[in-house]
Amino acid sequence: MIALQILILIAGFAALIKGADWFVDGSAALAKKFHVSGLIIGLTIVALGTSAPELAVSSIAAIEGSNEIAFSNVVGSNIFNLLCVLGMCAVIHQVPVEPGIIKRDFPLTVGATLLVVFGTFFRALTSGSWIHAAMHDTVGFIGRPLSLALLVLFIIYIVYLIIDARKHPTEEDEIVVPPAWKIALLILVGIALIVAGGQAVVYSAKEIARACGMTETLIGLTVISVGTSLPELVTSVVAARKGETELAIGNVLGSNIFNILMITGACGVIRPVTVNAACLWDMLILIAISVIVYVFARTGRKVDRKEGLVMLALYIAEMVFAILR
């Protein structure tokens, strides 16, 4: 029985990755005519496309009432993106960091995470009850007001990026855009695969968690978050190998902003999410990781190979902690 669920999980991940790949190709083709920079493409079109698996999995989990999977997938994906994806890119090719990333995108990532932490766990943090709560107890709550605020912030951010991109267009060689029917096909088939793959992943992951005695929080933080983040990993690593480091770091930060604002907000609007103490610890760890990577980025405005290796080591340590706690 568990072998069948593992096959369904693998098939679901394959559909998510291929669907995200086609969705990115179709979306990028539509964006080419605007002549925007690789960084902006990474922060918007590519980030939204590669985060589509997280959106599909977390939204479906929220609809089905699997709150732990919905929220831990977001947190786990953001940790994976910052430490594993960006760390691997830095090991492959030193990643320069533009001033705009340091002044705008990193602070927004940290600020949005802090907003979710205090908005979700305000009562627990102020009362100190989370210290004594068992790791499976509910100590936080993502309600619709907080969720709507996150969605509004996300819309403001995207509108700002679009306006800024149109003010500072880049000059490129003549671009060949695929025919409209091909673009539409890529986008529609990509979305269909993402939705179908998301349903398969959530269903099989829940069954595997039950069979192995794992909590939904643990499997969401590890297996699902890594699986749904594979598009970010593949896209950013390929970009780094080609020297397109702007797209790589833009994809990582854009995906994290999309995850924390759009996906968390959408899940909370669909169905208010109850959150346990384990997720609180993971959110605090995510904030600490975000600050560490921000310091690396500010140091010489780059993330070098040594810092990339440190980030990969931190990710391994976080996964060991998540499994053994």
C-alpha positions as semicolon CSV with decimal commas, in nm:
position;residue;x (nm);y (nm);z (nm)
1;M;0,000;0,000;0,000
2;I;0,274;0,244;0,098
3;A;0,466;0,157;-0,220
4;L;0,167;0,268;-0,427
5;Q;0,147;0,596;-0,234
6;I;0,518;0,658;-0,297
7;L;0,462;0,605;-0,671
8;I;0,169;0,849;-0,662
9;L;0,389;1,100;-0,475
10;I;0,667;1,070;-0,735
11;A;0,416;1,103;-1,023
12;G;0,266;1,407;-0,854
13;F;0,606;1,572;-0,818
14;A;0,685;1,494;-1,184
15;A;0,358;1,658;-1,292
16;L;0,429;1,961;-1,071
17;I;0,778;2,011;-1,211
18;K;0,681;1,965;-1,576
19;G;0,371;2,179;-1,533
20;A;0,573;2,456;-1,370
21;D;0,833;2,432;-1,650
22;W;0,572;2,479;-1,923
23;F;0,394;2,751;-1,726
24;V;0,721;2,944;-1,688
25;D;0,799;2,909;-2,060
26;G;0,456;3,035;-2,159
27;S;0,454;3,318;-1,907
28;A;0,807;3,428;-1,996
29;A;0,710;3,443;-2,365
30;L;0,429;3,682;-2,278
31;A;0,666;3,896;-2,070
32;K;0,940;3,927;-2,332
33;K;0,768;4,207;-2,520
34;F;0,800;4,430;-2,211
35;H;1,184;4,416;-2,228
36;V;1,233;4,392;-1,853
37;S;1,556;4,288;-1,677
38;G;1,645;3,934;-1,572
39;L;1,609;4,035;-1,207
40;I;1,252;4,158;-1,255
41;I;1,166;3,849;-1,462
42;G;1,306;3,635;-1,180
43;L;1,114;3,824;-0,911
44;T;0,782;3,807;-1,098
45;I;0,714;3,567;-1,386
46;V;0,970;3,298;-1,302
47;A;0,909;3,323;-0,926
48;L;0,532;3,295;-0,966
49;G;0,570;3,006;-1,210
50;T;0,814;2,806;-0,999
51;S;0,604;2,869;-0,687
52;A;0,290;2,737;-0,856
53;P;0,346;2,386;-0,708
54;E;0,355;2,532;-0,354
55;L;0,037;2,728;-0,430
56;A;-0,137;2,418;-0,564
57;V;-0,032;2,191;-0,277
58;S;-0,101;2,441;0,004
59;S;-0,434;2,556;-0,141
60;I;-0,558;2,199;-0,190
61;A;-0,437;2,110;0,160
62;A;-0,625;2,411;0,302
63;I;-0,945;2,315;0,117
64;E;-0,917;1,960;0,254
65;G;-0,852;2,087;0,607
66;S;-0,488;1,972;0,622
67;N;-0,369;2,293;0,787
68;E;-0,034;2,156;0,898
69;I;0,064;2,061;0,542
70;A;-0,063;2,394;0,403
71;F;0,146;2,613;0,632
72;S;0,454;2,395;0,690
73;N;0,493;2,363;0,312
74;V;0,531;2,742;0,287
75;V;0,782;2,759;0,573
76;G;0,980;2,457;0,453
77;S;0,992;2,586;0,095
78;N;1,124;2,926;0,206
79;I;1,396;2,764;0,419
80;F;1,489;2,535;0,127
81;N;1,500;2,827;-0,118
82;L;1,721;3,046;0,099
83;L;1,968;2,784;0,217
84;C;1,971;2,504;-0,041
85;V;1,878;2,676;-0,370
86;L;2,069;3,002;-0,315
87;G;2,351;2,817;-0,138
88;M;2,394;2,576;-0,429
89;C;2,388;2,863;-0,678
90;A;2,663;3,040;-0,479
91;V;2,877;2,725;-0,479
92;I;2,839;2,699;-0,859
93;H;2,889;3,070;-0,933
94;Q;2,943;3,368;-0,704
95;V;2,609;3,550;-0,682
96;P;2,632;3,932;-0,698
97;V;2,354;4,116;-0,515
98;E;2,211;4,438;-0,657
99;P;2,137;4,733;-0,424
100;G;1,765;4,694;-0,499
101;I;1,771;4,340;-0,360
102;I;1,936;4,459;-0,037
103;K;1,713;4,764;0,009
104;R;1,379;4,622;-0,109
105;D;1,344;4,246;-0,144
106;F;1,540;4,110;0,153
107;P;1,377;4,352;0,404
108;L;1,034;4,268;0,257
109;T;1,100;3,894;0,300
110;V;1,204;3,934;0,663
111;G;0,929;4,188;0,737
112;A;0,656;3,971;0,584
113;T;0,774;3,669;0,786
114;L;0,774;3,876;1,106
115;L;0,422;3,997;1,025
116;V;0,298;3,640;0,986
117;V;0,470;3,530;1,310
118;F;0,329;3,808;1,526
119;G;-0,009;3,804;1,353
120;T;-0,039;3,428;1,394
121;F;0,115;3,372;1,734
122;F;0,050;3,706;1,910
123;R;-0,144;3,557;2,201
124;A;0,096;3,268;2,247
125;L;0,406;3,488;2,229
126;T;0,273;3,746;2,474
127;S;0,143;3,487;2,723
128;G;0,441;3,253;2,699
129;S;0,208;2,953;2,658
130;W;0,398;2,830;2,353
131;I;0,697;2,739;2,572
132;H;0,490;2,482;2,758
133;A;0,281;2,363;2,464
134;A;0,340;2,018;2,323
135;M;0,477;2,022;1,971
136;H;0,143;1,909;1,829
137;D;-0,073;2,161;2,020
138;T;-0,240;2,451;1,841
139;V;-0,089;2,781;1,956
140;G;-0,157;3,009;1,659
141;F;-0,424;3,105;1,411
142;I;-0,409;3,262;1,063
143;G;-0,745;3,432;1,025
144;R;-0,899;3,605;0,725
145;P;-0,804;3,964;0,829
146;L;-0,432;3,874;0,840
147;S;-0,468;3,672;0,518
148;L;-0,630;3,962;0,333
149;A;-0,357;4,198;0,456
150;L;-0,092;3,962;0,316
151;L;-0,269;3,947;-0,023
152;V;-0,294;4,329;-0,037
153;L;0,080;4,359;0,038
154;F;0,155;4,110;-0,238
155;I;-0,052;4,303;-0,494
156;I;0,120;4,631;-0,395
157;Y;0,462;4,465;-0,434
158;I;0,385;4,324;-0,781
159;V;0,235;4,655;-0,901
160;Y;0,546;4,837;-0,778
161;L;0,777;4,596;-0,963
162;I;0,579;4,634;-1,286
163;I;0,581;5,016;-1,265
164;D;0,954;5,018;-1,184
165;A;1,029;4,780;-1,473
166;R;0,841;4,999;-1,720
167;K;1,034;5,303;-1,599
168;H;1,365;5,125;-1,654
169;P;1,333;4,908;-1,966
170;T;1,634;4,713;-2,090
171;E;1,759;4,719;-2,446
172;E;1,779;4,372;-2,599
173;D;1,826;4,216;-2,937
174;E;1,517;4,140;-3,140
175;I;1,313;3,876;-2,959
176;V;1,131;3,594;-3,133
177;V;0,801;3,531;-2,952
178;P;0,624;3,195;-3,006
179;P;0,280;3,198;-3,169
180;A;-0,017;3,286;-2,947
181;W;-0,164;2,933;-2,965
182;K;0,160;2,780;-2,837
183;I;0,185;3,029;-2,550
184;A;-0,176;2,961;-2,450
185;L;-0,120;2,583;-2,471
186;L;0,190;2,598;-2,254
187;I;0,014;2,804;-1,987
188;L;-0,310;2,601;-1,983
189;V;-0,145;2,257;-1,986
190;G;0,107;2,378;-1,729
191;I;-0,170;2,489;-1,492
192;A;-0,358;2,160;-1,543
193;L;-0,049;1,954;-1,456
194;I;0,023;2,173;-1,153
195;V;-0,328;2,129;-1,013
196;A;-0,337;1,753;-1,081
197;G;0,012;1,704;-0,940
198;G;-0,075;1,907;-0,632
199;Q;-0,376;1,689;-0,558
200;A;-0,168;1,372;-0,599
201;V;0,109;1,502;-0,370
202;V;-0,126;1,608;-0,089
203;Y;-0,323;1,280;-0,099
204;S;-0,019;1,051;-0,106
205;A;0,178;1,255;0,149
206;K;-0,105;1,234;0,402
207;E;-0,129;0,857;0,356
208;I;0,248;0,810;0,388
209;A;0,255;1,029;0,700
210;R;-0,016;0,818;0,862
211;A;0,154;0,490;0,765
212;C;0,495;0,600;0,898
213;G;0,366;0,772;1,210
214;M;0,496;1,110;1,090
215;T;0,312;1,432;1,165
216;E;0,173;1,635;0,877
217;T;0,395;1,924;0,993
218;L;0,712;1,715;0,951
219;I;0,621;1,574;0,611
220;G;0,513;1,921;0,491
221;L;0,838;2,077;0,616
222;T;1,059;1,811;0,456
223;V;0,925;1,588;0,176
224;I;0,656;1,818;0,033
225;S;0,849;2,145;0,068
226;V;1,155;1,996;-0,105
227;G;0,943;1,839;-0,379
228;T;0,745;2,154;-0,454
229;S;1,067;2,360;-0,447
230;L;1,237;2,149;-0,715
231;P;1,131;2,397;-0,990
232;E;1,311;2,678;-0,802
233;L;1,616;2,457;-0,755
234;V;1,632;2,349;-1,120
235;T;1,561;2,698;-1,257
236;S;1,810;2,877;-1,031
237;V;2,089;2,620;-1,070
238;V;2,057;2,625;-1,450
239;A;2,056;3,006;-1,441
240;A;2,368;3,010;-1,218
241;R;2,552;2,767;-1,448
242;K;2,477;2,998;-1,739
243;G;2,594;3,301;-1,541
244;E;2,241;3,442;-1,517
245;T;2,280;3,512;-1,145
246;E;2,028;3,798;-1,149
247;L;1,755;3,555;-1,250
248;A;1,873;3,301;-0,990
249;I;1,860;3,531;-0,687
250;G;1,547;3,701;-0,819
251;N;1,376;3,362;-0,847
252;V;1,468;3,268;-0,488
253;L;1,356;3,593;-0,325
254;G;1,054;3,634;-0,551
255;S;0,941;3,280;-0,470
256;N;0,981;3,339;-0,097
257;I;0,781;3,663;-0,112
258;F;0,515;3,486;-0,320
259;N;0,503;3,198;-0,070
260;I;0,474;3,404;0,247
261;L;0,234;3,669;0,112
262;M;0,031;3,509;-0,167
263;I;0,015;3,142;-0,063
264;T;-0,026;3,203;0,311
265;G;-0,286;3,471;0,235
266;A;-0,477;3,252;-0,011
267;C;-0,481;2,955;0,229
268;G;-0,607;3,171;0,515
269;V;-0,885;3,316;0,300
270;I;-0,992;2,970;0,178
271;R;-1,001;2,835;0,532
272;P;-0,853;2,995;0,847
273;V;-0,541;2,798;0,937
274;T;-0,464;2,668;1,284
275;V;-0,090;2,642;1,349
276;N;0,098;2,432;1,606
277;A;0,402;2,508;1,821
278;A;0,636;2,322;1,585
279;C;0,551;2,569;1,309
280;L;0,627;2,857;1,547
281;W;0,977;2,723;1,600
282;D;1,018;2,678;1,224
283;M;0,904;3,037;1,158
284;L;1,153;3,172;1,414
285;I;1,426;2,962;1,250
286;L;1,321;3,102;0,909
287;I;1,359;3,458;1,041
288;A;1,706;3,380;1,178
289;I;1,807;3,219;0,847
290;S;1,675;3,519;0,651
291;V;1,886;3,756;0,863
292;I;2,198;3,539;0,819
293;V;2,159;3,527;0,440
294;Y;2,087;3,903;0,438
295;V;2,417;3,964;0,620
296;F;2,597;3,742;0,367
297;A;2,437;3,941;0,082
298;R;2,539;4,277;0,231
299;T;2,900;4,164;0,274
300;G;3,060;4,288;-0,045
301;R;2,716;4,277;-0,213
302;K;2,763;3,914;-0,308
303;V;2,714;3,558;-0,185
304;D;3,037;3,365;-0,243
305;R;3,124;2,994;-0,245
306;K;3,225;2,973;0,124
307;E;2,899;3,138;0,229
308;G;2,711;2,900;-0,001
309;L;2,872;2,600;0,172
310;V;2,775;2,743;0,513
311;M;2,415;2,781;0,392
312;L;2,403;2,418;0,271
313;A;2,540;2,302;0,608
314;L;2,273;2,506;0,789
315;Y;2,003;2,341;0,578
316;I;2,126;1,993;0,670
317;A;2,130;2,095;1,039
318;E;1,773;2,229;1,015
319;M;1,647;1,907;0,856
320;V;1,817;1,696;1,126
321;F;1,654;1,914;1,394
322;A;1,311;1,882;1,228
323;I;1,335;1,503;1,210
324;L;1,476;1,442;1,561
325;R;1,269;1,691;1,763
